[in-house]
Amino acid sequence: MKRSTSDRPLSVAVMMGVSVLTMSMTGVLASAAPSAPTEQNLADYIAAGRTGTPVAGSGSAGSSGSACTSGSGAGSGNGSGNCYGGSGSSSGSSGGYASDTVGYGPPMTSWLAAFGYGLLHPNAAPPGSNDWRCKPTTQHPRPVVMVHGTWMNAYNGFAYMGQPIKDAGFCTFTFNYGRANLLEGGGLGSVLPGVMGTGYIEDSAKQLATFVDRVLAATGASEVDLVAHSQGGSMSNYYTKFEGGAAKVENLITYGATHHGTSLDGIGALGRAINNFGIDILGFIEILVGHAGIQQTIGSDFVNKLNANGDTVAGVDYTVVGTRYDEITNPYALTFLQPGPGATVQNITLQDGCEQDLSDHLTILYSPRALSIALRALDPVGHPTLECAFNPWVIGGGGSL
């Protein structure tokens, strides 16, 4: 009860994986520098250059969506089809869609292996997810919706966590959102079939709203719990604030979420400051990384709107997990939230009490400790203890190499 208040050449996939690996290694090394900027330093710097003019683009809304084939999806017994579009956006090129998964991929303990599999099998579901016949129990009355991050997909986001959450007694669901091609502003990465979460975040939040409503209708539940990574966290937060999600979400559990944006080791913050002085450098970068990437930098219109009236909404319980080795959401404390009226927030640094967990932004979803945090938030009585295990950065290993 809510409280009142298309196959691609393998060489391309390998090159993409190497590029991500290189970026991750560079970010981790940079994160060890002693002079990392603070959130306030960055905020003050960006504010000094603000002109008050929008920076997302000035063009009219583009196409309303991509061509998308229909189908039943894996186990989708509700007959709703597997493709649904976004609503467009007020500026720049727009479009894209969300889709259901088709079939299942294998369980994975390594993020790097799962990422590669997800590139070659972009529509696969992670193990344990999307049994549309599943009905919540009295002990676990809320289905769990798992939300992937930028440049990832449902499979490689939750190939490790999906089955254990299902085995703990929860109905688990996930989907692919933000599927925008290059012409729709998805960035160069979107040419790879497994790269998703690149379209406008506002559109993705509407896609999440549609999916949650489908899950509620299929399961008969009145609320869901959300487990979300990176953009998936901030997008889910936007859903609770602006797309009616507050009445439908009990727990929001996020990992490395860009709730307050990111500096990308200072690069994003510098680009935002330059843009605010009238030089449209972010417009060029947006062509490379996509709409969602630019929207997640500190000081963006999206981030400002997301937090304008406080970090939280009444009636939602937040579990917010950050890692000291996060090379994407940095400084990593930007992920943490301050509770407003009617909300509870638990901010957790992954390494507190478990120094051997070296998870970075991408491998955090392959950490046994991160999994145990999710299970405790979902069912504190049944899963009160947090696990501690080594989890290597960049590769990820589910507790081992």
Salt bridges, closest charged atoms under 4 A:
ASP100 OD2 - ARG214 NH2 2.88
ASP131 OD1 - ARG133 NE 3.26
ASP131 OD2 - LYS166 NZ 3.87
ASP213 OD1 - LYS248 NZ 2.79
GLU223 OE2 - LYS2 NZ 3.12
ASP225 OD1 - ARG142 NE 2.87
GLU243 OE2 - LYS206 NZ 2.96
GLU250 OE1 - LYS2 NZ 3.89
GLU250 OE2 - ARG3 NH1 3.66
GLU286 OE2 - HIS291 ND1 2.49
ASP311 OD1 - HIS260 NE2 3.03
ASP317 OD1 - ARG3 NH2 2.90
ASP326 OD2 - HIS361 ND1 2.96
ASP352 OD1 - ARG324 NH2 2.91
GLU355 OE1 - ARG324 NH1 3.05
ASP379 OD2 - HIS140 NE2 3.08
